[in-house]
């Protein structure tokens, strides 16, 4: 899997091994660092990270140049473009904090356990690549939204948000009609999930009461039937949650 491959490259610091790698649902290469002094750069970072979080996670690696591969409908890393850390922050810790602060400010809800790291190139302490690892997120937390959108004049107007999902080598805005449909489904799914939880709690209490009043043999038979019913309800609840996030 490409996530394991990227992790191994970064851990071994064999950064040249990125050359030839194809972008896909789990990997995005960026030639230069995000411009976090500008609002548009901050929102670009938030957009890219939420795109991965809204799918199945992945890596963004800054300091890699990729060219379009027309036949494969994606992009391929052709060279390393390591950057000078001192051009963006006083030290590695400062650079990582800039990225983490931006993500905390412009993404809701927060992406769990996101990792931002600087990787020196060939022993050069202040020259290298930056990696952002977005782990797979719980379906219950999706979708992750970007808080604030930029208009043509690069000004934020009003209380807007954006929803993006990764697809091959691109991060696409979620269609407004699909978004509305998902919201409506979620509103309807809420009461259904609540009712299922109530029934599960009721049946669990039934098992507890039966253990006090019937023989062990009857307990086993009655308990099995109720447990089967609870399992069926749990499956229905899981299916409802997944459907509301799709």
Order of alpha helices (4+ residues) and beta strands (2+ residues): alpha-beta-alpha-beta-beta-beta-beta-alpha-beta-beta-beta-beta-beta-beta-beta-alpha-alpha
